[in-house]
Amino acid sequence: MKAGLKINLLILLIAPFFVVNSMAQEIPLVYTVENTGAGFSAPVLPDTSQLQAIEPLTDPFAWSDGSGRSTDFADWSRRRAEIGAEIQHYEIGSKPDRPDKLTASFSPKDSVLTVIIIENKDTLTLTSKVVLPSGDGPFPAVIGVGRPSGSLPPDIFASRNIAQIAFNFTQVMAHQQERGSEPINKLYPDLEYMGAYSAWSWGVSRLIDGLELVQDVLPIDLKHLGITGCSFAGKMTLYAAAFDERIALTIAQESGGGGAAAWRVSETLGNVETLGRTSHVWFIEEMFQFSKAVPKLPFDHHELMAMVAPRALLVLGNPDYEWLADESGYVSCQAANRVWETFGIADRFGFSIVGGHGHCQLPEIQRPEVEAFIDKFLLGDTTANTHVEVHPFDEVDFSRWTAWWGTGNPVLKEMDSKEE
């Protein structure tokens, strides 16, 4: 083979890698604003009777008005804004914007961050215990739902000099809310029937606002901010990250139905958390009109996860607990992964579904995967291996749920014989 031909062949072989790497370098790891798509108009949001029934998983790249689809990253901000508008309208209710009157302070003596929000002549106060490493910082940080590290072992963060910040969600809305009687309802009386996941997402965003205001006394590196939680808090983690693009890393642990699991896929399984079986107080009551008509939802939860893109997301599952619908979570993760793959940033999404441990307990076998995502996306270690796809569902044909994407013909592919 001539030297010139060898060189040309080598260029052809390695060119795709340069394209992917170049694309990844151009796509941000995180943003400095809560919602890059805030300026886009909301899509048309039809009544249930006007919605098309789509049995397979909805296409995350397809425009809401049916005018086509785009896999161009330049269009993603607009597309994810459409998905977000649909989720708010049909599932969780509106997430309020940042109030004009918001102040924050940090007390080094007791390591507590206080955020005070004033709206409608009423006040809501958030207080968060902050576990700071020794030194001057600024420190990367994780927001833990309920406690500073969520349900993950605190030493994972402490040993890496990562600050831990608790989100006390009950200061916004109780786990089992009383409609219209929660702290956030005083600020927004017109949103009496809002779902908890809208309210809690709002609370996380206001906590991040507070962190921005106290940087001179609380040295947090806001470009390396993570969030984590488990079970209902795992769902909360996903919604919070989907609706706030200032979060660089999301670790959603055992989130089940209403979290990583797709409502459509869960309908085909056993005793799992389906749309009709999930908690009414976590979502808007209007969502339950889809209990007997799940295919009419214009989105599904692979798109909730996709809203986190292009930022980093690790999904943890536990197949020992049937209610969590981890087979559905697996299919949903495979579908969501297509978004990161399409943008050439597949290393920013991973999932690990591992049994043999208690609910919300991190087994040692999963720990390296969690640490890899933390090392890469909170500490900037680009050598960490975050290509994580661990699961027990080799016999499940996930592709049948997405085979129609790009065809304009939403038909669910027949099940393989090995699954029947």
C-alpha positions in Angstrom: 0.0 0.0 0.0 1.4 3.4 -0.9 2.3 5.8 1.9 -0.3 8.4 0.7 -3.1 5.9 0.6 -2.1 4.7 4.1 -2.3 8.2 5.5 -5.7 8.8 3.8 -7.1 5.6 5.2 -5.8 6.5 8.7 -7.5 9.9 8.5 -10.8 8.2 7.5 -10.5 5.8 10.4 -9.8 8.4 13.1 -11.9 11.3 11.7 -15.2 10.2 13.5 -13.3 10.3 16.8 -12.2 13.9 16.2 -15.8 14.9 15.3 -17.2 13.4 18.5 -14.4 14.9 20.6 -14.8 18.3 19.0 -18.6 18.1 19.5 -18.2 17.2 23.2 -15.8 20.1 23.7 -18.3 22.6 22.3 -21.3 21.3 24.3 -21.3 22.8 27.9 -21.1 20.6 31.0 -23.3 23.0 32.9 -25.0 26.4 32.6 -25.0 29.6 34.6 -28.8 30.1 34.3 -31.7 28.1 35.6 -33.4 27.7 32.2 -31.7 28.4 28.9 -35.0 27.9 27.2 -37.0 30.5 29.2 -37.4 32.8 26.1 -39.2 30.2 24.0 -42.9 30.2 23.6 -44.8 27.3 25.1 -46.1 24.7 22.6 -49.7 24.1 22.1 -51.0 22.0 25.0 -54.2 20.2 23.8 -56.9 18.8 25.9 -56.7 15.0 26.5 -59.4 14.3 23.9 -57.2 16.0 21.3 -54.0 14.2 22.1 -52.7 11.5 19.8 -52.3 8.0 21.4 -48.7 6.9 21.0 -48.1 3.4 22.3 -44.3 3.2 22.1 -42.1 5.8 23.8 -42.4 9.3 22.5 -39.6 10.7 20.3 -37.5 13.2 22.3 -36.3 14.9 19.1 -39.8 15.5 17.6 -41.3 19.0 17.8 -44.5 19.2 19.8 -46.5 20.6 16.9 -45.7 17.6 14.7 -43.7 19.7 12.2 -40.8 17.3 12.2 -37.8 16.6 14.4 -34.2 17.8 15.0 -31.2 16.1 16.3 -29.1 19.3 16.0 -27.8 20.3 19.4 -28.4 23.9 18.5 -32.2 23.1 18.7 -32.0 21.2 22.0 -32.7 24.2 24.3 -36.0 24.8 22.5 -36.9 21.2 22.4 -36.2 20.6 26.1 -38.3 23.7 26.9 -41.2 22.0 25.0 -40.8 18.8 27.0 -40.6 20.9 30.2 -43.8 22.8 29.4 -45.6 19.5 28.7 -44.4 17.9 32.0 -45.6 20.9 34.0 -48.9 21.1 32.2 -49.9 17.5 32.3 -48.0 16.1 35.3 -46.6 18.3 38.1 -48.0 21.8 37.6 -46.2 25.1 37.0 -42.8 25.7 38.6 -42.8 29.4 39.6 -40.1 31.7 38.4 -37.4 33.1 40.7 -39.0 35.8 42.9 -37.7 39.3 42.8 -37.3 39.4 46.6 -34.8 36.8 47.6 -31.9 37.2 50.1 -29.4 34.8 51.6 -26.9 34.6 54.4 -24.4 32.0 55.7 -23.5 31.5 59.3 -19.9 30.1 59.6 -20.5 29.5 63.3 -23.2 26.8 62.8 -22.6 26.2 59.1 -26.2 27.0 58.0 -27.3 28.6 54.8 -30.5 30.6 55.1 -32.5 31.7 52.1 -35.4 34.1 52.6 -38.0 34.4 49.8 -40.7 37.0 49.8 -43.7 36.8 47.4 -47.3 38.0 47.6 -46.4 39.8 50.9 -45.5 36.4 52.5 -42.2 34.8 53.4 -40.8 31.4 53.1 -37.4 30.5 54.7 -35.1 27.7 53.7 -32.3 26.6 56.0 -29.6 24.1 55.0 -26.9 22.5 57.0 -23.6 22.7 55.1 -20.7 20.3 55.6 -17.6 22.2 54.5 -14.2 20.6 53.9 -11.1 22.1 55.5 -9.4 24.8 53.5 -10.3 27.9 51.6 -12.1 26.5 48.6 -14.0 27.1 46.4 -15.3 23.6 46.8 -17.5 21.5 44.5 -20.7 20.6 46.3 -23.6 18.2 46.3 -27.1 19.0 47.4 -28.5 16.0 49.2 -32.3 15.7 49.5 -33.2 15.3 53.2 -29.6 15.2 54.5 -26.3 16.6 53.2 -25.3 13.5 51.2 -28.8 12.3 50.4 -28.8 8.5 50.8 -25.2 8.1 49.5 -22.4 7.5 52.0 -21.1 10.9 53.2 -17.5 9.7 53.0 -17.7 9.5 49.2 -17.9 13.3 49.2 -15.9 14.1 52.4 -12.9 12.1 51.2 -12.9 14.2 48.0 -13.2 17.6 49.7 -16.7 18.1 48.3 -19.1 20.2 50.3 -22.4 18.7 51.3 -25.6 20.8 51.4 -28.9 19.5 52.8 -32.2 20.4 51.0 -35.0 20.4 53.7 -37.9 19.8 51.3 -40.5 20.0 54.1 -39.8 23.7 54.4 -41.4 24.0 50.9 -44.0 21.2 50.9 -44.6 18.1 53.1 -43.9 14.6 51.8 -47.7 14.0 52.0 -48.9 17.5 51.2 -52.2 19.0 52.2 -53.4 20.8 49.1 -53.2 24.5 49.5 -51.9 24.4 53.0 -48.1 24.1 52.4 -45.5 26.8 53.0 -45.2 27.5 49.2 -48.9 27.9 48.9 -48.8 31.1 50.9 -46.4 32.6 48.3 -48.4 31.3 45.3 -52.1 31.0 46.4 -53.2 30.8 42.7 -51.2 27.5 42.5 -53.1 25.8 45.2 -53.2 22.4 43.3 -49.5 22.3 42.3 -47.7 19.0 42.6 -45.0 18.3 45.1 -42.4 17.8 42.3 -43.0 21.2 40.9 -42.8 22.8 44.4 -39.7 20.9 45.4 -37.9 21.7 42.2 -38.7 25.3 42.8 -37.1 24.9 46.3 -33.9 23.5 45.0 -33.6 26.3 42.5 -34.1 28.9 45.3 -31.4 27.1 47.3 -29.0 27.5 44.4 -30.0 31.2 44.1 -28.9 31.5 47.7 -25.6 29.8 47.0 -25.0 32.4 44.3 -25.7 35.3 46.7 -23.3 34.2 49.4 -20.2 33.3 47.4 -18.1 35.7 49.3 -18.6 33.9 52.6 -19.5 30.3 51.5 -16.9 29.2 49.0 -18.8 26.9 46.7 -17.7 26.2 43.1 -21.0 26.7 41.4 -19.7 25.2 38.1 -19.4 21.9 39.9 -22.7 21.4 41.7 -24.4 18.0 42.1 -27.7 16.7 43.5 -28.7 13.3 44.8 -31.6 11.6 46.5 -33.3 8.2 46.7 -36.8 6.7 46.2 -39.4 9.6 46.2 -36.3 11.9 46.7 -34.8 10.2 43.7 -37.7 11.4 41.7 -37.3 14.8 43.2 -33.6 14.8 42.2 -34.6 14.1 38.5 -37.2 16.8 38.4 -34.9 19.3 40.1 -32.1 18.7 37.7 -34.4 18.6 34.7 -35.7 22.1 35.5 -32.4 23.7 36.7 -29.5 23.7 34.3 -27.1 25.0 36.9 -26.8 21.4 38.3 -23.8 19.7 36.7 -24.2 16.2 38.1 -27.4 14.3 39.0 -27.4 11.0 40.8 -30.9 9.6 41.0 -31.1 6.6 43.2 -33.9 4.0 43.0 -36.5 6.6 41.8 -39.0 4.0 40.4 -42.3 5.0 38.8 -42.6 8.8 38.3 -38.8 8.9 38.2 -36.6 7.0 35.7 -39.2 4.4 34.8 -41.4 5.1 31.8 -45.1 5.2 32.5 -45.8 3.4 29.2 -43.5 0.5 29.9 -44.6 0.1 33.5 -48.1 -0.5 32.2 -46.9 -3.8 30.7 -45.3 -5.1 34.0 -46.6 -6.6 37.2 -47.1 -5.0 40.6 -45.2 -1.8 40.0 -45.7 1.9 40.5 -47.8 2.8 37.4 -49.3 6.2 36.7 -52.6 5.1 38.2 -50.9 3.7 41.4 -48.5 6.5 42.2 -49.2 9.1 45.0 -51.8 11.7 44.1 -50.2 14.3 46.4 -46.9 14.3 44.5 -48.5 15.2 41.1 -51.4 17.4 39.9 -54.7 15.7 40.1 -55.2 16.3 36.3 -52.4 13.8 35.6 -54.6 10.9 36.7 -56.9 11.4 33.7 -54.2 9.4 31.9 -54.5 6.5 34.3 -56.5 4.5 31.7 -55.0 6.3 28.7 -51.2 6.4 29.3 -50.4 6.4 25.6 -52.0 9.8 25.3 -49.3 11.4 27.4 -47.4 13.6 24.9 -44.1 12.7 26.7 -42.7 10.0 29.0 -40.0 9.8 31.6 -37.1 9.0 29.2 -37.7 12.6 28.2 -37.7 13.8 31.8 -34.2 12.3 32.0 -33.3 13.7 28.6 -34.0 17.2 29.9 -30.9 16.8 32.0 -28.8 16.6 28.8 -26.2 17.7 28.0 -25.3 17.6 31.7 -24.3 14.5 33.5 -26.8 11.9 34.9 -26.3 8.6 36.7 -29.3 6.5 37.4 -29.1 3.8 40.1 -31.7 1.0 40.4 -32.4 -2.0 42.6 -34.4 -4.9 40.8 -35.0 -6.6 44.1 -37.9 -4.3 44.7 -40.7 -5.0 42.2 -42.5 -1.7 42.9 -39.6 0.3 41.5 -40.3 -1.1 38.0 -36.6 -1.3 37.1 -37.3 -3.2 33.9 -39.2 -0.1 32.9 -36.4 2.0 34.2 -33.9 0.1 32.1 -35.9 0.6 28.9 -36.4 4.2 29.7 -32.6 4.7 30.4 -31.8 3.1 27.0 -34.2 5.4 25.3 -32.8 8.5 27.1 -29.3 7.5 26.4 -30.0 8.0 22.7 -30.1 11.8 23.4 -26.6 11.9 24.9 -25.3 9.5 22.2 -26.7 11.7 19.4 -24.9 14.7 20.8 -21.6 12.8 21.0 -21.5 12.9 24.8 -22.4 9.4 25.8 -20.0 9.4 28.7 -22.3 11.9 30.5 -25.1 9.4 31.0 -25.0 6.0 32.8 -27.2 3.6 34.6 -26.5 0.8 37.2 -29.3 -1.5 38.2 -27.9 -3.9 40.8 -29.7 -6.0 43.5 -28.6 -7.8 46.6 -29.0 -4.8 49.0 -31.6 -2.8 50.9 -33.6 0.0 49.5 -31.6 3.2 49.3 -28.4 1.4 50.4 -25.4 1.8 48.1 -23.7 -1.7 47.7 -19.9 -1.8 47.3 -20.3 -3.1 43.8 -22.0 0.1 42.7 -19.7 2.5 44.6 -17.0 2.7 41.9 -19.6 3.8 39.3 -20.8 6.5 41.6 -17.3 7.6 42.4 -16.4 7.7 38.7 -19.2 10.2 37.9 -18.3 12.3 40.9 -14.6 12.3 39.9 -15.3 13.4 36.4 -18.2 15.8 36.7 -17.6 17.4 40.2 -13.8 17.1 40.3 -12.9 17.4 36.6 -11.0 14.1 36.3 -11.4 13.4 32.6 -9.8 10.0 32.9 -12.6 8.6 35.0 -14.6 5.9 33.2 -18.2 6.9 33.1 -19.4 4.5 30.4 -21.7 2.7 32.8 -24.5 0.3 31.6 -25.0 -2.3 34.3 -28.3 -4.3 34.4 -29.8 -7.8 34.6 -32.2 -7.3 31.6 -30.3 -8.9 28.7 -33.4 -10.6 27.6 -35.4 -7.4 27.3 -35.7 -5.9 23.8 -35.7 -2.2 24.7 -35.3 -1.2 21.0 -38.9 -2.1 20.2 -40.1 0.9 22.2 -38.0 3.4 20.1 -37.8 1.7 16.7 -40.3 4.1 15.3 -38.3 7.3 16.1 -37.7 9.3 13.0 -40.3 7.4 10.9 -43.4 9.4 11.8 -45.3 6.2 12.4 -45.7 5.5 16.1 -46.2 1.8 16.1 -44.8 -0.4 18.9 -42.6 -3.1 17.4 -43.8 -6.7 18.0 -42.2 -8.4 21.1 -39.3 -10.8 20.4 -40.3 -14.4 21.0 -37.7 -14.7 23.8 -39.6 -12.1 25.8 -43.0 -13.7 25.4 
